[in-house]
Amino acid sequence: MDRTAGQIGAARLYPHHEPFDRHRIEVGDGHTLYVEQSGNPRGRPVVVLHGGPGGGCSPFMRRFFDPEHYRIVLFDQRGCGLSKPHASVEANTTPHLIADIEKIRETLGIAKWAVFGGSWGATLALAYAQTHAQAVTALILRGVFLGEQAELNWFYGGGAARFWPDRWAEFCAPIPAEEQGDMIAAYHARLFSGDDATERHFARRWLMWENGLAGMDIAHPGGAASDYARAFARLESHYFRNGCFLDEGQLLRDRARIEHIPCQIVQGRYDMVCPPDAAWRLAKGWPGCKLRLIPVSGHALSEPRIAAELVAVMDEMRGDSA
């Protein structure tokens, strides 16, 4: 259902609060994950799954949760943020990440938790819940991405380019015409060229294309730190080139495994990165799922109406017994 700006405008982000615990967890295959906890150590647990793949978590992500009520777990997925080794795609697949989430839950002694994720984080939240449904009390998803080929074709095959031909032209410009039929493969080859300057150059261009379409009011995307951009672009192209390490249509096919879990979806009506069709298909016929289509909003977590609605959702959940 649509929500008016007046209905969602009252919500505010919670003030910044520092973690009460920071540590690293070894998950095997040479990977060590950065994990932090904030809020109330005895509160309702919620794990936050960042986007990308490769985006990393940030202090901003803590601010959607009442710190008096929630025990907030953030972590950087393999290869990104403060996890090590940085920008590595070795032993870095969706099954690896699902196992990592479960290891974090067990290590922290959490019996069950709510799972909060946006974009790729929504993909991973669904995949994790379908594998470990007994550990999930609720799903809160934003900007749904199902990891399907049609979604990748939309964003990297010319669909979104029909709305943003100028930025698409900039994205395509450094790629020879004969390679432009598969932009993911073309960029992947350069992001794994072995030449640091080349990888960083193409990483910035990859990130500028995505960031430039993420919000409703971005005059032109600014640059990101080169280390962040390189990890983001390498991991994202690695996952996308491999179909997100999911069977085609898997997350919809296996939805019955999680239909007993309450789910809230916050979806920008004008999301150019992950169009609302995926959220609509996921929610259709799921009695316990509520789809909130947010007007005048795009994809980014920082979009004002998206952020406000996510705070409202988490505030509503404070009254749940789970």
Number of C-alpha atoms within 10 A of each C-alpha: 8 12 13 13 13 8 11 19 15 11 18 16 18 14 13 13 13 13 17 12 12 13 11 15 16 15 17 11 10 11 20 22 24 21 19 18 22 21 24 17 16 10 15 23 23 24 21 22 29 25 22 20 29 29 23 23 22 12 11 14 17 26 18 23 24 20 21 13 17 21 23 27 24 23 27 23 29 31 27 30 23 18 22 19 16 18 21 17 17 12 15 18 18 18 15 15 18 18 15 22 20 16 15 20 18 12 10 11 9 14 12 18 21 24 26 23 24 26 26 26 24 27 25 29 27 27 23 22 22 20 17 16 18 13 17 22 21 22 22 24 27 28 32 29 26 28 25 19 13 13 18 20 15 17 20 22 17 16 16 19 18 10 12 15 13 10 19 19 12 13 21 19 12 13 15 10 9 8 13 17 13 14 20 20 16 18 25 23 15 19 26 15 12 10 10 12 12 13 23 22 15 23 26 21 20 24 21 21 22 17 19 20 24 23 24 17 11 11 8 12 16 11 12 14 9 15 15 20 26 27 26 26 27 28 26 24 26 23 21 18 16 11 15 22 15 18 11 15 12 15 21 15 10 14 17 12 14 22 17 15 19 17 22 20 26 25 31 30 19 19 23 25 26 26 22 22 15 18 23 16 12 19 20 11 10 17 12 13 19 16 19 22 22 22 17 17 21 28 28 21 22 14 17 18 26 27 22 21 24 26 21 19 19 18 16 10 14 14 8 8 7 13
